[in-house]
Structures are given as C-alpha cells and as structure tokens.
Amino acid sequence: MKKLLTTISLLALLFCLGTPAHAQETLQLQLKITTAGAHNVVLNWVASADAALNPTLGYQVYRTAGLSTVCPAVPPSTVAAALASGFVVISGATPITAVTYTDLGFPNAPLPPGNYCYFVASVLSGASSLPSNLAPAPVLPAPPTGLVPTPS
C-alpha cells in the first residue's frame, strides 16, 4: 500500500509540474535584443525553467504593432492584456522551440524603420505564461549604396 501511495504521489507531482500554471509561475525569459540592424531585429532569451520537463513547451514572440512605439513602463500583466494594448504575435500561430528569433517584418516584410517593443511568452498545451520582460529595439533604415566619387 505504501508503494502505491508513493507512486500516486509521484504521478501527481509530475502532472503538476507539467501544467501551464506551473509554467506561469517560473517564467524568467530575460529577453534581450542582440542585433538591431537595417530592417531586422534579433531577439534572444533564456529558456523557461520548465522546458527540460516539458519537451512540448514552446515560445511565441510579440511586437508592438505600430512604428515609433516606446515600451510601456510596466509590462502587460497577461498576454491577453498585451494583445488588447496593441501587441501582435509575430512568430506564427505554432509556438517555436528555439530561444532566438529574427524579426524580418512578419507578416509584411521588410520591417519598416522605427522603434519597436518586444516580449516573449512560453506556451504549453495551448496556455500562455505571463509575458517576459519588455525589450525595446530601434530598427534602422538601410544604408545608401552606390556611392561614386565625382571629380570636381
């Protein structure tokens, strides 16, 4: 009987660790902009602490929808609140498993020059975690090309 209770306790613990609620409690993604260049932004983050226990855990990347946007002083409290305040998911409907993402302007490339604000949320079994920290990024215009000196 003691062995059965131990097995049941372990199964309950594993079930609790694998639930989206646990993923919400431990999210510390530490989102960083590593490159902001002409018409693109490269984002990196630290994997969720729950990723090792849940191989199906993925991430969705969000960006402010408009140009010349300053990141809010306080991050949105939920993904739903972020969507209501003007953020859009840019990594697609299916969560990605990588801990890096290059924003080239999805859904309308190229990404126009301007200031953008990003966050990432982990996703497990269709439920999103709390948003990560916010990361601002300036997107630069492409440099001029074809410079030819003209003698005077």
C-alpha positions as CSV (number, residue, x, y, z in Angstrom):
1,M,0.0,0.0,0.0
2,K,2.8,2.4,0.9
3,K,4.4,1.8,-2.6
4,L,1.1,2.5,-4.3
5,L,0.7,5.8,-2.4
6,T,4.3,6.8,-3.3
7,T,3.6,6.1,-7.0
8,I,0.4,8.1,-6.9
9,S,2.2,11.0,-5.2
10,L,5.0,10.9,-7.8
11,L,2.5,10.9,-10.7
12,A,0.6,13.8,-9.1
13,L,3.8,15.8,-8.7
14,L,4.8,15.1,-12.4
15,F,1.3,16.1,-13.5
16,C,1.5,19.4,-11.5
17,L,5.0,20.2,-12.9
18,G,3.7,19.7,-16.4
19,T,0.8,22.0,-16.2
20,P,0.7,25.5,-17.7
21,A,0.0,27.0,-14.3
22,H,3.5,25.9,-13.2
23,A,5.0,27.3,-16.4
24,Q,3.4,30.7,-15.5
25,E,4.9,30.7,-12.0
26,T,8.5,30.1,-13.1
27,L,8.9,32.1,-16.3
28,Q,12.1,34.1,-16.3
29,L,13.0,34.5,-20.0
30,Q,15.3,37.5,-19.8
31,L,14.6,38.8,-23.3
32,K,17.5,40.6,-25.0
33,I,18.0,42.4,-28.3
34,T,21.3,41.2,-29.7
35,T,21.2,42.9,-33.1
36,A,19.1,45.7,-34.4
37,G,20.0,46.4,-38.0
38,A,18.6,47.5,-41.2
39,H,15.0,46.1,-41.4
40,N,15.6,43.4,-38.8
41,V,15.8,42.7,-35.1
42,V,17.4,39.5,-33.5
43,L,16.0,38.5,-30.1
44,N,17.4,36.0,-27.6
45,W,16.1,34.7,-24.3
46,V,16.8,32.2,-21.6
47,A,14.7,29.0,-21.8
48,S,11.9,28.6,-19.4
49,A,12.8,26.6,-16.3
50,D,10.0,24.2,-17.3
51,A,11.4,23.4,-20.8
52,A,13.5,20.4,-19.6
53,L,10.5,18.8,-18.0
54,N,8.1,19.6,-20.9
55,P,9.6,18.9,-24.3
56,T,6.4,20.3,-26.0
57,L,6.9,23.7,-24.4
58,G,7.4,26.5,-27.0
59,Y,7.5,30.3,-27.2
60,Q,5.6,33.0,-29.0
61,V,7.2,36.3,-29.8
62,Y,5.1,39.6,-29.6
63,R,5.8,43.0,-31.0
64,T,4.1,46.4,-30.9
65,A,2.0,46.8,-34.0
66,G,3.0,50.4,-34.8
67,L,6.1,52.4,-35.6
68,S,7.8,54.8,-33.2
69,T,6.4,52.9,-30.2
70,V,8.0,53.2,-26.8
71,C,7.9,50.2,-24.5
72,P,5.4,50.7,-21.6
73,A,6.9,51.5,-18.3
74,V,5.2,48.4,-16.8
75,P,5.0,45.1,-18.7
76,P,1.4,43.8,-19.5
77,S,0.1,41.6,-16.8
78,T,-1.1,38.9,-19.3
79,V,-0.7,38.1,-22.9
80,A,-4.4,39.0,-23.4
81,A,-3.8,42.4,-21.9
82,A,-0.8,42.8,-24.2
83,L,-2.9,42.0,-27.2
84,A,-5.6,44.4,-26.1
85,S,-2.9,47.2,-25.8
86,G,-1.5,46.8,-29.3
87,F,1.0,43.9,-29.3
88,V,0.7,41.3,-32.0
89,V,2.2,37.8,-32.2
90,I,4.9,37.7,-34.9
91,S,6.3,34.2,-34.6
92,G,3.2,32.5,-36.1
93,A,0.4,30.5,-34.6
94,T,2.5,27.5,-33.7
95,P,4.9,28.1,-30.9
96,I,8.6,27.9,-31.7
97,T,11.1,25.8,-29.7
98,A,14.2,27.9,-30.3
99,V,15.4,30.6,-27.9
100,T,16.2,33.1,-30.6
101,Y,14.0,34.8,-33.2
102,T,14.8,37.2,-36.1
103,D,12.1,39.7,-36.8
104,L,12.2,40.5,-40.5
105,G,8.8,42.1,-40.5
106,F,6.2,39.3,-40.3
107,P,3.6,39.4,-41.7
108,N,4.7,42.2,-44.1
109,A,8.4,42.1,-44.8
110,P,10.6,44.1,-44.7
111,L,10.3,45.5,-41.2
112,P,10.0,49.3,-41.6
113,P,12.4,51.5,-39.7
114,G,11.1,52.8,-36.4
115,N,11.1,51.9,-32.7
116,Y,9.5,48.6,-31.6
117,C,8.9,46.8,-28.3
118,Y,9.0,43.0,-27.8
119,F,8.2,40.3,-25.3
120,V,8.1,36.5,-25.3
121,A,5.7,34.1,-23.6
122,S,6.2,30.4,-23.1
123,V,3.3,28.2,-24.3
124,L,2.4,24.7,-23.0
125,S,-0.7,22.8,-24.0
126,G,-2.2,25.9,-25.6
127,A,-1.8,28.0,-22.4
128,S,0.5,31.1,-22.4
129,S,2.7,32.1,-19.5
130,L,3.0,35.6,-18.2
131,P,4.9,37.9,-20.5
132,S,8.7,38.2,-20.2
133,N,10.4,41.5,-19.7
134,L,9.9,44.1,-22.4
135,A,12.8,44.8,-24.8
136,P,12.9,48.0,-26.9
137,A,14.6,47.9,-30.3
138,P,15.3,50.6,-32.9
139,V,15.0,49.3,-36.5
140,L,17.4,51.2,-38.7
141,P,16.9,52.2,-42.3
142,A,19.1,50.5,-44.9
143,P,22.3,52.4,-45.7
144,P,22.7,54.2,-49.0
145,T,24.6,52.3,-51.7
146,G,26.4,53.0,-55.0
147,L,28.5,55.9,-53.7
148,V,30.7,57.1,-56.6
149,P,33.1,60.0,-56.2
150,T,32.8,62.7,-58.9
151,P,35.9,64.7,-59.7
152,S,35.3,68.4,-59.4
